[in-house]
Amino acid sequence: MRKISIILYTYNAIYSIEKILVRLRNQSLRDFSCYVVDGGSTDRTCAVAEGYSVLDNRFALIRTNDLEKYEVYNDILDNLS
């Protein structure tokens, strides 16, 4: 089965991040990874994402600022290939 990598960019997404991560975690497809790239949220977005990364190794939180997000995307993509 093919592995799928999902990259989510977040910024103050506390109202949606948990819904998204719950749905991803409950998918029947188990062979995926999810990178949550946060652009400096000031709400609890990082805390929620970090909680999922502790519970499930398919999830990872990467903290960055808005200006570095493309560098982070490129690093993730380089590591996947």
N, CA, C and O atoms as CSV, one atom per row, in Angstrom:
chain,resi,resn,atom,element,x,y,z
A,1,MET,N,N,0.833,-1.175,0.000
A,1,MET,CA,C,0.000,0.000,0.000
A,1,MET,C,C,0.883,1.246,0.000
A,1,MET,O,O,1.954,1.258,0.606
A,2,ARG,N,N,0.432,2.271,-0.671
A,2,ARG,CA,C,1.189,3.512,-0.794
A,2,ARG,C,C,1.072,4.371,0.451
A,2,ARG,O,O,0.002,4.489,1.049
A,3,LYS,N,N,2.166,4.953,0.819
A,3,LYS,CA,C,2.137,5.873,1.949
A,3,LYS,C,C,1.764,7.267,1.461
A,3,LYS,O,O,2.253,7.733,0.432
A,4,ILE,N,N,0.905,7.913,2.204
A,4,ILE,CA,C,0.449,9.259,1.871
A,4,ILE,C,C,0.952,10.211,2.935
A,4,ILE,O,O,0.868,9.912,4.126
A,5,SER,N,N,1.473,11.351,2.522
A,5,SER,CA,C,1.908,12.379,3.452
A,5,SER,C,C,1.012,13.600,3.296
A,5,SER,O,O,0.768,14.070,2.185
A,6,ILE,N,N,0.533,14.097,4.414
A,6,ILE,CA,C,-0.368,15.247,4.434
A,6,ILE,C,C,0.353,16.380,5.144
A,6,ILE,O,O,0.895,16.193,6.234
A,7,ILE,N,N,0.359,17.551,4.530
A,7,ILE,CA,C,0.957,18.725,5.145
A,7,ILE,C,C,-0.164,19.725,5.392
A,7,ILE,O,O,-0.818,20.184,4.455
A,8,LEU,N,N,-0.381,20.060,6.669
A,8,LEU,CA,C,-1.401,21.040,7.043
A,8,LEU,C,C,-0.706,22.298,7.528
A,8,LEU,O,O,0.131,22.232,8.428
A,9,TYR,N,N,-1.034,23.424,6.957
A,9,TYR,CA,C,-0.522,24.689,7.464
A,9,TYR,C,C,-1.579,25.279,8.377
A,9,TYR,O,O,-2.739,25.402,7.984
A,10,THR,N,N,-1.191,25.650,9.602
A,10,THR,CA,C,-2.152,26.201,10.552
A,10,THR,C,C,-1.679,27.544,11.092
A,10,THR,O,O,-0.485,27.823,11.194
A,11,TYR,N,N,-2.653,28.348,11.427
A,11,TYR,CA,C,-2.411,29.595,12.145
A,11,TYR,C,C,-3.698,29.928,12.895
A,11,TYR,O,O,-4.721,30.242,12.286
A,12,ASN,N,N,-3.636,29.856,14.217
A,12,ASN,CA,C,-4.804,30.100,15.058
A,12,ASN,C,C,-6.024,29.307,14.568
A,12,ASN,O,O,-7.089,29.869,14.311
A,13,ALA,N,N,-5.841,28.015,14.450
A,13,ALA,CA,C,-6.875,27.128,13.907
A,13,ALA,C,C,-7.542,26.270,14.983
A,13,ALA,O,O,-7.957,25.143,14.715
A,14,ILE,N,N,-7.640,26.803,16.188
A,14,ILE,CA,C,-8.153,26.021,17.300
A,14,ILE,C,C,-9.571,25.509,17.039
A,14,ILE,O,O,-9.939,24.456,17.560
A,15,TYR,N,N,-10.357,26.208,16.265
A,15,TYR,CA,C,-11.736,25.779,16.017
A,15,TYR,C,C,-11.850,24.646,15.014
A,15,TYR,O,O,-12.908,24.027,14.903
A,16,SER,N,N,-10.783,24.364,14.282
A,16,SER,CA,C,-10.867,23.297,13.282
A,16,SER,C,C,-9.802,22.212,13.420
A,16,SER,O,O,-10.002,21.105,12.921
A,17,ILE,N,N,-8.699,22.487,14.068
A,17,ILE,CA,C,-7.572,21.554,14.054
A,17,ILE,C,C,-7.931,20.208,14.678
A,17,ILE,O,O,-7.571,19.163,14.136
A,18,GLU,N,N,-8.624,20.220,15.792
A,18,GLU,CA,C,-8.937,18.946,16.433
A,18,GLU,C,C,-9.876,18.109,15.573
A,18,GLU,O,O,-9.700,16.895,15.477
A,19,LYS,N,N,-10.869,18.733,14.945
A,19,LYS,CA,C,-11.780,18.001,14.061
A,19,LYS,C,C,-11.004,17.342,12.920
A,19,LYS,O,O,-11.247,16.187,12.572
A,20,ILE,N,N,-10.077,18.089,12.351
A,20,ILE,CA,C,-9.281,17.564,11.239
A,20,ILE,C,C,-8.425,16.392,11.695
A,20,ILE,O,O,-8.395,15.351,11.038
A,21,LEU,N,N,-7.731,16.552,12.810
A,21,LEU,CA,C,-6.828,15.496,13.281
A,21,LEU,C,C,-7.588,14.255,13.739
A,21,LEU,O,O,-7.114,13.138,13.534
A,22,VAL,N,N,-8.747,14.426,14.347
A,22,VAL,CA,C,-9.580,13.272,14.735
A,22,VAL,C,C,-9.992,12.493,13.493
A,22,VAL,O,O,-9.903,11.266,13.469
A,23,ARG,N,N,-10.435,13.191,12.481
A,23,ARG,CA,C,-10.872,12.515,11.252
A,23,ARG,C,C,-9.722,11.799,10.552
A,23,ARG,O,O,-9.893,10.695,10.035
A,24,LEU,N,N,-8.558,12.429,10.539
A,24,LEU,CA,C,-7.397,11.767,9.943
A,24,LEU,C,C,-7.023,10.515,10.732
A,24,LEU,O,O,-6.747,9.465,10.152
A,25,ARG,N,N,-7.017,10.633,12.046
A,25,ARG,CA,C,-6.629,9.498,12.902
A,25,ARG,C,C,-7.597,8.338,12.770
A,25,ARG,O,O,-7.199,7.183,12.921
A,26,ASN,N,N,-8.856,8.622,12.493
A,26,ASN,CA,C,-9.877,7.574,12.404
A,26,ASN,C,C,-10.065,7.014,10.998
A,26,ASN,O,O,-10.953,6.190,10.779
A,27,GLN,N,N,-9.258,7.441,10.059
A,27,GLN,CA,C,-9.356,6.919,8.692
A,27,GLN,C,C,-9.061,5.427,8.655
A,27,GLN,O,O,-8.284,4.921,9.466
A,28,SER,N,N,-9.670,4.738,7.730
A,28,SER,CA,C,-9.370,3.312,7.574
A,28,SER,C,C,-7.974,3.113,6.975
A,28,SER,O,O,-7.339,2.085,7.213
A,29,LEU,N,N,-7.500,4.085,6.207
A,29,LEU,CA,C,-6.138,4.034,5.692
A,29,LEU,C,C,-5.191,4.367,6.832
A,29,LEU,O,O,-5.253,5.466,7.383
A,30,ARG,N,N,-4.322,3.444,7.193
A,30,ARG,CA,C,-3.424,3.632,8.331
A,30,ARG,C,C,-2.024,4.077,7.925
A,30,ARG,O,O,-1.266,4.578,8.756
A,31,ASP,N,N,-1.680,3.900,6.667
A,31,ASP,CA,C,-0.314,4.162,6.212
A,31,ASP,C,C,-0.181,5.592,5.692
A,31,ASP,O,O,-0.088,5.818,4.485
A,32,PHE,N,N,-0.173,6.554,6.615
A,32,PHE,CA,C,-0.004,7.951,6.235
A,32,PHE,C,C,0.793,8.674,7.320
A,32,PHE,O,O,0.948,8.185,8.440
A,33,SER,N,N,1.283,9.835,6.955
A,33,SER,CA,C,1.901,10.724,7.939
A,33,SER,C,C,1.279,12.103,7.752
A,33,SER,O,O,0.895,12.486,6.647
A,34,CYS,N,N,1.190,12.832,8.846
A,34,CYS,CA,C,0.584,14.158,8.816
A,34,CYS,C,C,1.528,15.140,9.495
A,34,CYS,O,O,1.870,14.982,10.667
A,35,TYR,N,N,1.939,16.142,8.755
A,35,TYR,CA,C,2.803,17.192,9.276
A,35,TYR,C,C,1.964,18.445,9.480
A,35,TYR,O,O,1.421,18.999,8.524
A,36,VAL,N,N,1.858,18.887,10.725
A,36,VAL,CA,C,1.160,20.128,11.032
A,36,VAL,C,C,2.225,21.214,11.128
A,36,VAL,O,O,3.034,21.228,12.057
A,37,VAL,N,N,2.214,22.114,10.166
A,37,VAL,CA,C,3.178,23.213,10.120
A,37,VAL,C,C,2.459,24.448,10.643
A,37,VAL,O,O,1.562,24.975,9.984
A,38,ASP,N,N,2.851,24.911,11.827
A,38,ASP,CA,C,2.171,26.042,12.447
A,38,ASP,C,C,2.968,27.321,12.241
A,38,ASP,O,O,4.178,27.357,12.460
A,39,GLY,N,N,2.283,28.350,11.824
A,39,GLY,CA,C,2.918,29.620,11.497
A,39,GLY,C,C,2.906,30.639,12.616
A,39,GLY,O,O,2.798,31.838,12.357
A,40,GLY,N,N,3.016,30.184,13.866
A,40,GLY,CA,C,3.105,31.119,14.983
A,40,GLY,C,C,1.781,31.390,15.668
A,40,GLY,O,O,1.524,32.515,16.096
A,41,SER,N,N,0.946,30.387,15.776
A,41,SER,CA,C,-0.356,30.554,16.421
A,41,SER,C,C,-0.221,31.075,17.839
A,41,SER,O,O,0.728,30.750,18.553
A,42,THR,N,N,-1.191,31.891,18.233
A,42,THR,CA,C,-1.226,32.419,19.596
A,42,THR,C,C,-2.348,31.789,20.415
A,42,THR,O,O,-2.538,32.144,21.578
A,43,ASP,N,N,-3.085,30.867,19.824
A,43,ASP,CA,C,-4.126,30.153,20.553
A,43,ASP,C,C,-3.602,28.764,20.933
A,43,ASP,O,O,-2.387,28.584,21.023
A,44,ARG,N,N,-4.453,27.805,21.152
A,44,ARG,CA,C,-4.044,26.472,21.595
A,44,ARG,C,C,-3.822,25.494,20.428
A,44,ARG,O,O,-3.763,24.286,20.655
A,45,THR,N,N,-3.702,25.977,19.217
A,45,THR,CA,C,-3.501,25.110,18.052
A,45,THR,C,C,-2.290,24.196,18.241
A,45,THR,O,O,-2.388,22.993,18.004
A,46,CYS,N,N,-1.172,24.738,18.656
A,46,CYS,CA,C,0.052,23.941,18.830
A,46,CYS,C,C,-0.116,22.894,19.920
A,46,CYS,O,O,0.367,21.772,19.775
A,47,ALA,N,N,-0.785,23.238,20.995
A,47,ALA,CA,C,-0.991,22.283,22.085
A,47,ALA,C,C,-1.802,21.084,21.615
A,47,ALA,O,O,-1.491,19.945,21.965
A,48,VAL,N,N,-2.836,21.334,20.828
A,48,VAL,CA,C,-3.658,20.241,20.301
A,48,VAL,C,C,-2.833,19.376,19.350
A,48,VAL,O,O,-2.839,18.150,19.465
A,49,ALA,N,N,-2.130,20.002,18.421
A,49,ALA,CA,C,-1.322,19.253,17.452
A,49,ALA,C,C,-0.211,18.470,18.151
A,49,ALA,O,O,0.074,17.330,17.784
A,50,GLU,N,N,0.407,19.075,19.146
A,50,GLU,CA,C,1.464,18.387,19.880
A,50,GLU,C,C,0.917,17.178,20.629
A,50,GLU,O,O,1.580,16.146,20.729
A,51,GLY,N,N,-0.289,17.313,21.151
A,51,GLY,CA,C,-0.924,16.178,21.822
A,51,GLY,C,C,-1.105,14.993,20.891
A,51,GLY,O,O,-0.885,13.850,21.292
A,52,TYR,N,N,-1.500,15.249,19.660
A,52,TYR,CA,C,-1.643,14.168,18.684
A,52,TYR,C,C,-0.296,13.565,18.315
A,52,TYR,O,O,-0.195,12.359,18.089
A,53,SER,N,N,0.742,14.399,18.253
A,53,SER,CA,C,2.068,13.874,17.895
A,53,SER,C,C,2.622,12.984,19.006
A,53,SER,O,O,3.408,12.075,18.738
A,54,VAL,N,N,2.220,13.240,20.243
A,54,VAL,CA,C,2.646,12.393,21.360
A,54,VAL,C,C,1.876,11.069,21.358
A,54,VAL,O,O,2.447,10.014,21.635
A,55,LEU,N,N,0.585,11.130,21.047
A,55,LEU,CA,C,-0.265,9.935,21.044
A,55,LEU,C,C,-0.035,9.014,19.855
A,55,LEU,O,O,-0.179,7.796,19.964
A,56,ASP,N,N,0.324,9.606,18.716
A,56,ASP,CA,C,0.340,8.848,17.467
A,56,ASP,C,C,1.535,9.305,16.632
A,56,ASP,O,O,1.608,10.470,16.241
A,57,ASN,N,N,2.461,8.403,16.360
A,57,ASN,CA,C,3.692,8.797,15.658
A,57,ASN,C,C,3.483,9.131,14.183
A,57,ASN,O,O,4.437,9.497,13.496
A,58,ARG,N,N,2.273,9.013,13.692
A,58,ARG,CA,C,1.992,9.434,12.317
A,58,ARG,C,C,1.854,10.947,12.208
A,58,ARG,O,O,1.863,11.497,11.106
A,59,PHE,N,N,1.726,11.618,13.347
A,59,PHE,CA,C,1.537,13.062,13.383
A,59,PHE,C,C,2.803,13.748,13.888
A,59,PHE,O,O,3.479,13.246,14.786
A,60,ALA,N,N,3.110,14.895,13.301
A,60,ALA,CA,C,4.263,15.683,13.737
A,60,ALA,C,C,3.897,17.159,13.694
A,60,ALA,O,O,3.230,17.619,12.768
A,61,LEU,N,N,4.337,17.889,14.701
A,61,LEU,CA,C,4.137,19.338,14.749
A,61,LEU,C,C,5.455,20.014,14.422
A,61,LEU,O,O,6.492,19.690,15.000
A,62,ILE,N,N,5.407,20.951,13.494
A,62,ILE,CA,C,6.574,21.750,13.136
A,62,ILE,C,C,6.185,23.210,13.326
A,62,ILE,O,O,5.277,23.712,12.664
A,63,ARG,N,N,6.880,23.885,14.234
A,63,ARG,CA,C,6.600,25.303,14.504
A,63,ARG,C,C,7.529,26.160,13.662
A,63,ARG,O,O,8.731,25.906,13.582
A,64,THR,N,N,6.963,27.164,13.045
A,64,THR,CA,C,7.737,28.065,12.197
A,64,THR,C,C,7.057,29.421,12.179
A,64,THR,O,O,6.000,29.595,12.786
A,65,ASN,N,N,7.640,30.359,11.506
A,65,ASN,CA,C,6.921,31.613,11.295
A,65,ASN,C,C,6.461,31.639,9.848
A,65,ASN,O,O,6.880,30.812,9.038
A,66,ASP,N,N,5.622,32.567,9.537
A,66,ASP,CA,C,5.003,32.606,8.215
A,66,ASP,C,C,6.021,32.717,7.090
A,66,ASP,O,O,5.803,32.178,6.005
A,67,LEU,N,N,7.131,33.410,7.333
A,67,LEU,CA,C,8.127,33.613,6.288
A,67,LEU,C,C,8.911,32.351,5.961
A,67,LEU,O,O,9.426,32.214,4.851
A,68,GLU,N,N,9.009,31.422,6.916
A,68,GLU,CA,C,9.798,30.202,6.711
A,68,GLU,C,C,8.975,29.018,6.223
A,68,GLU,O,O,9.534,27.947,5.986
A,69,LYS,N,N,7.671,29.179,6.067
A,69,LYS,CA,C,6.825,28.018,5.785
A,69,LYS,C,C,7.210,27.306,4.487
A,69,LYS,O,O,7.129,26.079,4.420
A,70,TYR,N,N,7.622,28.036,3.468
A,70,TYR,CA,C,7.981,27.384,2.211
A,70,TYR,C,C,9.278,26.589,2.340
A,70,TYR,O,O,9.439,25.545,1.708
A,71,GLU,N,N,10.189,27.081,3.151
A,71,GLU,CA,C,11.414,26.325,3.416
A,71,GLU,C,C,11.078,25.020,4.140
A,71,GLU,O,O,11.648,23.971,3.840
A,72,VAL,N,N,10.156,25.093,5.087
A,72,VAL,CA,C,9.732,23.896,5.813
A,72,VAL,C,C,9.063,22.909,4.853
A,72,VAL,O,O,9.351,21.713,4.894
A,73,TYR,N,N,8.175,23.405,3.994
A,73,TYR,CA,C,7.531,22.527,3.008
A,73,TYR,C,C,8.575,21.815,2.156
A,73,TYR,O,O,8.498,20.605,1.943
A,74,ASN,N,N,9.550,22.580,1.670
A,74,ASN,CA,C,10.588,21.985,0.829
A,74,ASN,C,C,11.411,20.953,1.588
A,74,ASN,O,O,11.761,19.913,1.031
A,75,ASP,N,N,11.727,21.227,2.855
A,75,ASP,CA,C,12.464,20.248,3.669
A,75,ASP,C,C,11.667,18.956,3.831
A,75,ASP,O,O,12.221,17.863,3.717
A,76,ILE,N,N,10.379,19.082,4.096
A,76,ILE,CA,C,9.527,17.896,4.236
A,76,ILE,C,C,9.525,17.101,2.934
A,76,ILE,O,O,9.722,15.886,2.935
A,77,LEU,N,N,9.304,17.795,1.838
A,77,LEU,CA,C,9.261,17.109,0.539
A,77,LEU,C,C,10.589,16.463,0.186
A,77,LEU,O,O,10.606,15.371,-0.383
A,78,ASP,N,N,11.708,17.111,0.511
A,78,ASP,CA,C,13.024,16.532,0.255
A,78,ASP,C,C,13.220,15.246,1.055
A,78,ASP,O,O,13.798,14.283,0.551
A,79,ASN,N,N,12.743,15.227,2.303
A,79,ASN,CA,C,12.891,14.058,3.141
A,79,ASN,C,C,11.978,12.911,2.741
A,79,ASN,O,O,12.247,11.758,3.080
A,80,LEU,N,N,10.913,13.211,2.031
A,80,LEU,CA,C,9.978,12.173,1.594
A,80,LEU,C,C,10.452,11.454,0.342
A,80,LEU,O,O,10.084,10.303,0.105
A,81,SER,N,N,11.259,12.125,-0.453
A,81,SER,CA,C,11.671,11.506,-1.728
A,81,SER,C,C,12.972,10.786,-1.631
A,81,SER,O,O,13.441,10.221,-2.619
